[in-house]
């Protein structure tokens, strides 16, 4: 497991709970999201710097060159085809980059930087949280909106999904900031 803390440290934690410091860089302070590519490359969305950084195996932190500027990147995700998805709070959007080239971009509902929007993927589909709206949106690989999944507590209270993951069997799992709980919604059946 790779963890990013608020002071700009990237830590690798093993199954026993022990771990090691992979990198420490003030440019990563208050970053909101990271992803680990299949080859082990770590990419961090540095919200305050408006940039993406790659963290190498040796702990070197490198700015990723992008042709389209970012405002306040919140989260990042490596897609099945190797492209990089980024959610940006300013302007609120989901952007796709193939290497340094911008692929496509779609507008998202406005969201304050601390709470979202965050990303997950299942196969080629992309899932984005909308905490203030209490739901997760699903997007196709071309950026078109596919579906919206609303989350509510057992007693019907609205939720604020901030973290999101999709399990291998197609269950969307969210961390609900409003209720301090984990909720799930099956994509099948």
C-alpha positions in Angstrom: 0.0 0.0 0.0 1.3 3.4 -0.9 0.2 6.3 1.4 0.5 10.1 1.0 0.6 12.2 4.1 -0.2 15.9 4.5 3.4 17.1 4.9 4.5 15.6 1.5 5.8 12.2 2.4 5.1 9.1 0.3 5.2 6.0 2.4 5.1 2.3 1.3 3.4 0.2 4.0 3.6 -3.6 4.0 1.1 -6.2 5.3 2.5 -6.1 8.9 1.9 -2.4 9.1 5.6 -1.6 8.9 7.0 0.4 6.0 9.5 2.7 4.5 9.7 6.3 3.4 9.8 6.4 -0.4 10.0 10.2 -0.9 9.6 13.4 0.9 9.2 16.7 -1.0 7.5 20.0 0.1 5.9 20.1 -3.4 3.7 17.2 -2.3 2.5 18.8 0.9 -1.3 18.9 1.0 -1.6 16.8 -2.2 -5.0 15.1 -2.4 -4.5 12.0 -4.5 -2.1 9.4 -5.9 -2.1 6.4 -8.1 0.3 3.5 -8.6 0.7 2.3 -12.2 1.1 -1.4 -13.0 4.8 -0.9 -13.3 5.0 0.5 -9.8 5.3 4.1 -10.8 3.7 6.5 -8.3 2.0 9.6 -9.6 0.8 12.3 -7.1 -1.8 15.0 -7.8 -0.2 18.1 -6.1 -3.2 20.3 -5.5 -1.5 23.5 -4.3 1.2 23.4 -7.1 -1.3 22.6 -9.8 0.9 19.8 -11.1 1.4 16.0 -11.3 4.6 14.5 -10.0 6.1 11.1 -10.6 7.9 9.4 -7.7 10.6 7.0 -8.9 11.6 3.8 -7.1 14.7 5.6 -5.8 12.5 8.4 -4.3 13.2 11.1 -6.8 10.2 13.4 -7.4 9.8 14.6 -11.0 7.3 17.0 -12.4 5.3 15.4 -15.3 5.3 17.5 -18.4 1.7 18.1 -19.6 0.6 20.2 -22.6 -2.6 21.4 -20.8 -2.2 23.3 -17.6 -3.9 22.0 -14.4 -5.6 24.3 -11.8 -6.0 22.3 -8.6 -5.6 18.6 -9.4 -7.4 16.5 -6.7 -6.8 12.9 -7.8 -5.2 10.9 -10.5 -5.6 7.4 -11.8 -3.8 5.2 -14.4 -6.4 3.8 -16.8 -6.4 0.3 -18.4 -4.8 1.7 -21.6 -2.0 3.5 -19.7 -3.5 7.0 -20.0 -3.7 9.1 -17.0 -7.0 10.4 -15.6 -7.0 13.6 -13.5 -9.8 15.3 -11.6 -9.2 19.1 -11.3 -11.1 21.4 -8.9 -10.4 24.6 -10.9 -12.0 24.3 -13.3 -14.0 21.3 -12.0 -13.3 18.7 -14.7 -12.2 15.2 -15.5 -9.2 15.2 -17.9 -7.4 12.4 -19.7 -3.8 12.5 -20.8 -2.0 10.1 -23.1 1.7 10.8 -22.1 2.1 14.6 -22.2 -0.8 15.0 -24.7 -4.3 15.9 -23.5 -6.8 13.3 -24.7 -10.3 14.6 -23.7 -11.9 16.6 -20.9 -15.4 16.8 -19.5 -16.9 19.3 -17.0 -17.9 18.1 -13.6 -20.2 19.7 -11.0 -18.2 22.2 -8.9 -16.6 20.7 -5.8 -14.4 22.2 -3.1 -10.8 20.9 -3.3 -10.6 19.2 0.1 -13.5 16.8 -0.5 -13.3 15.8 -4.1 -13.7 14.7 -6.8 -11.8 11.4 -6.5 -11.4 8.6 -8.9 -11.6 4.8 -9.3 -11.8 2.5 -12.3 -13.3 -0.8 -13.2 -12.1 -2.2 -16.4 -12.2 0.7 -18.9 -14.9 2.6 -16.9 -14.0 5.6 -14.8 -15.9 6.5 -11.5 -15.8 10.0 -10.1 -17.1 11.1 -6.7 -19.3 14.2 -6.3 -19.3 14.6 -2.5 -21.6 17.6 -2.3 -24.2 15.9 -4.5 -24.0 12.6 -2.7 -23.3 10.4 -5.7 -20.7 8.8 -7.9 -20.8 9.2 -11.7 -19.6 6.6 -14.2 -17.9 7.6 -17.4 -17.1 5.6 -20.6 -13.5 5.6 -21.9 -14.5 8.4 -24.4 -15.7 10.7 -21.6 -19.4 10.3 -22.0 -21.5 10.0 -18.9 -22.9 6.5 -18.4 -24.7 6.4 -15.0 -25.1 8.1 -11.6 -25.1 6.1 -8.4 -26.6 7.7 -5.3 -25.7 6.7 -1.8 -27.8 7.0 1.3 -27.5 5.6 4.8 -29.8 2.9 6.1 -32.0 5.5 7.7 -32.1 7.6 4.5 -29.7 10.4 5.4 -27.7 11.9 2.5 -24.0 11.0 2.2 -20.8 12.7 1.1 -18.8 10.1 -0.8 -15.1 11.3 -0.8 -13.0 8.2 -1.4 -14.1 5.6 -4.0 -13.0 2.1 -5.1 -14.6 -0.5 -7.3 -14.0 -4.2 -6.4 -13.3 -6.9 -8.9 -16.9 -8.1 -8.7 -18.2 -4.6 -9.6 -19.2 -3.2 -6.2 -18.7 0.6 -5.7 -17.3 1.2 -2.3 -17.2 4.8 -0.9 -16.0 6.5 2.2 -18.8 8.7 3.5 -17.5 11.9 5.0 -20.9 13.0 6.4 -21.6 9.8 8.3 -18.1 8.5 9.0 -18.8 5.1 7.4 -18.1 2.9 4.4 -21.0 2.3 2.0 -21.3 0.0 -1.1 -23.5 -0.3 -4.2 -23.4 -3.3 -6.6 -23.1 -2.6 -10.3 -24.7 -5.9 -11.1 -28.1 -7.3 -10.3 
